[in-house]
């Protein structure tokens, strides 16, 4: 299976964002607190159905 695109809405620190992935190697880089781990958590949640950071799903949704 190949994930081509991931769209996030009110997930952790993302208000609304889309990511496109290559079938080859994908690099995730950025400064501290830019959302790298949140993106990985979203992918993990999509595949496994739960977070690796918290057991409470409500913590994944942005406040307000």
N, C-alpha and C positions, 0 to 999 in steps of 0.2 A: 504494500500500500504506500502511496506517496501523497503527502499533504502539499497541495499547491498554494493555498491561501488560508490565512487565519484572520478573522475579524473579531476584535474585542470591543465590548461596550460596557463601561462601568465596571471593569475588572481591575481590582487593586488600584494602581496609580494611572491606569489608562481610562480616559473618558471615552474616546472613540478612536480606534487605530486598526489598521489592516497591515498584514505582513504577507509578502509573497516569498515562497521558498523555491530554491533551485533543486533539481533532482540530484545534483552533485553535492558538494560540501557547502555548508552554510555556516558563516561565522556570525556570532552575536557579540558585539563590542559596544562600548560606551563608557561614559564617566560613571562615578558612583551615584547611586539613587536615580538612575535613568530608566529602570524597568527591565533590566536583563533577566533577573531572577523571576520577576513577575511573568515575563514571556515564557520562560521555561516551566513555571508553575502552571500556566494556562495550557501548555502542550501536555504536561503530565496529567492535568485534570481531564483533558479531552481523551487521553488514552486509557488511564486507569480509573477515572471516575471519582477521585478524591484528591485532596491537596497533600503535598509532602511537608507543608509548613504548618498546617493547622487541621484540627479535626472538625472545626465549625465552618461549614460552607458559607454561612452568612458573613464571615470575615473577608471573603473574596470580593464581595460587592462593595463598591464605593459608597461612602456616606453622602447624603444630599443628592 
